[in-house]
Amino acid sequence: MNVPRRLSHAVREEVSSFRPRRSVALTVAALVPELVGNRFRARLLRLGGITVGPGTTIGGRITVSGGDELRIGGGCWINAGCRFDTSASIEIGDGCALAQEVVVLTNTHEIGGPERRAAGLRSMSVRIGDGAWLGARAIILPGVHVGAGSIVAAGAIVTRDVEPDTVVAGSPARPLRRLDPSG
């Protein structure tokens, strides 16, 4: 392969997940002060190609990287500093609350040999069920499904699926108790 062709291939790989509309929308939304213009920020994200349901508010700057979909249901609260890695899709159900600096990851590495432990990349979708509440700085790892009505405590690292109506906490997150699904 000649040099121009290799360069062209490298550039295509680098920009394949770049979404200009999304980038512009996130940049403009970041200029709006935190806790001001929450619905305006949600509208900007919609213009950027992110699915944001009715009545959802975005409380401050968020980061969305990767080229796949981010779908946020209706009536959600997404607080400042949340980070979404959309190497695979992320679906957030209706009525969810994500506190400050929640991180949702869809990309990880396979475990390699001793010469390079972080081997090939693997992407897996994440789903957060209706009505779930993720506490500040909770981390949701690739492939996880957080069940409807669940609570993920602040600082928890969720490595496995969370059953509906369950409180989890810790690193790795473990079930603490079941919640009454009827309220």
SULVEN-V232365 format. One record per backbone hydrogen bond with DSSP energy under -0.5 kcal/mol. CO is the residue of the C=O (numbers start at 0). NH is the residue of the N-H. E is the energy in kcal/mol with one decimal. If there is no record, write none. Layout:
co=CO nh=NH e=E
co=CO nh=NH e=E
This chain:
co=1 nh=5 e=-2.3
co=2 nh=6 e=-2.7
co=3 nh=7 e=-2.6
co=4 nh=8 e=-2.4
co=5 nh=9 e=-2.5
co=6 nh=10 e=-2.6
co=7 nh=11 e=-2.3
co=8 nh=12 e=-2.2
co=9 nh=13 e=-2.2
co=10 nh=14 e=-2.1
co=11 nh=15 e=-0.8
co=12 nh=15 e=-0.5
co=14 nh=17 e=-1.2
co=17 nh=19 e=-0.6
co=18 nh=22 e=-2.6
co=19 nh=23 e=-2.6
co=20 nh=24 e=-2.4
co=21 nh=25 e=-2.7
co=22 nh=26 e=-2.2
co=23 nh=27 e=-2.6
co=24 nh=28 e=-2.6
co=25 nh=29 e=-1.8
co=26 nh=30 e=-0.7
co=27 nh=30 e=-1.1
co=28 nh=31 e=-1.1
co=32 nh=35 e=-1.6
co=36 nh=40 e=-2.7
co=37 nh=41 e=-1.7
co=37 nh=57 e=-1.2
co=38 nh=42 e=-2.1
co=39 nh=43 e=-2.3
co=40 nh=44 e=-2.1
co=41 nh=45 e=-2.0
co=42 nh=46 e=-2.3
co=43 nh=47 e=-1.5
co=44 nh=49 e=-2.3
co=45 nh=48 e=-2.0
co=49 nh=51 e=-0.6
co=50 nh=71 e=-3.2
co=52 nh=55 e=-1.4
co=53 nh=74 e=-1.9
co=56 nh=58 e=-0.6
co=56 nh=77 e=-2.4
co=58 nh=34 e=-2.3
co=60 nh=80 e=-3.2
co=62 nh=83 e=-3.0
co=64 nh=85 e=-4.2
co=68 nh=89 e=-2.1
co=69 nh=50 e=-1.4
co=69 nh=71 e=-0.5
co=70 nh=91 e=-3.4
co=71 nh=52 e=-2.3
co=72 nh=52 e=-0.6
co=72 nh=75 e=-0.6
co=73 nh=94 e=-2.9
co=75 nh=56 e=-2.4
co=76 nh=78 e=-0.6
co=76 nh=97 e=-3.1
co=77 nh=58 e=-3.4
co=78 nh=81 e=-1.1
co=79 nh=100 e=-2.0
co=81 nh=62 e=-2.5
co=82 nh=103 e=-2.7
co=83 nh=64 e=-2.6
co=83 nh=85 e=-0.8
co=85 nh=67 e=-3.2
co=88 nh=125 e=-2.1
co=89 nh=70 e=-2.7
co=90 nh=92 e=-0.5
co=90 nh=127 e=-2.9
co=91 nh=72 e=-2.0
co=92 nh=72 e=-0.5
co=92 nh=95 e=-0.8
co=93 nh=130 e=-2.7
co=95 nh=76 e=-2.3
co=96 nh=98 e=-0.5
co=96 nh=133 e=-3.0
co=97 nh=78 e=-2.5
co=98 nh=101 e=-1.2
co=99 nh=136 e=-2.5
co=101 nh=82 e=-2.6
co=102 nh=104 e=-0.5
co=102 nh=139 e=-2.9
co=103 nh=84 e=-2.8
co=105 nh=123 e=-2.6
co=107 nh=121 e=-2.9
co=109 nh=111 e=-0.6
co=109 nh=118 e=-2.4
co=112 nh=115 e=-1.3
co=116 nh=111 e=-3.7
co=116 nh=118 e=-1.5
co=119 nh=109 e=-3.2
co=121 nh=107 e=-2.4
co=123 nh=142 e=-0.9
co=125 nh=90 e=-2.3
co=126 nh=128 e=-0.5
co=126 nh=145 e=-2.8
co=127 nh=92 e=-3.0
co=128 nh=131 e=-1.7
co=129 nh=148 e=-2.2
co=131 nh=96 e=-2.3
co=132 nh=134 e=-0.6
co=132 nh=151 e=-3.0
co=133 nh=98 e=-2.8
co=134 nh=137 e=-1.8
co=135 nh=154 e=-2.0
co=137 nh=102 e=-2.5
co=138 nh=140 e=-0.6
co=138 nh=157 e=-3.3
co=139 nh=104 e=-2.9
co=140 nh=143 e=-1.5
co=143 nh=126 e=-1.8
co=144 nh=146 e=-0.6
co=144 nh=161 e=-2.5
co=145 nh=128 e=-3.5
co=146 nh=149 e=-1.5
co=147 nh=164 e=-2.3
co=149 nh=132 e=-2.5
co=150 nh=152 e=-0.6
co=150 nh=167 e=-2.6
co=151 nh=134 e=-3.3
co=152 nh=155 e=-2.0
co=155 nh=138 e=-2.9
co=155 nh=157 e=-0.6
co=156 nh=158 e=-0.7
co=156 nh=171 e=-0.6
co=156 nh=172 e=-3.0
co=157 nh=140 e=-2.3
co=161 nh=146 e=-1.9
co=162 nh=165 e=-0.6
co=164 nh=178 e=-3.6
co=165 nh=150 e=-2.3
co=165 nh=167 e=-0.5
co=166 nh=175 e=-3.6
co=166 nh=176 e=-1.1
co=167 nh=152 e=-2.9
co=168 nh=173 e=-2.7
co=169 nh=156 e=-2.2
co=173 nh=168 e=-1.9
co=176 nh=166 e=-2.8
co=178 nh=180 e=-0.6
co=179 nh=182 e=-1.7
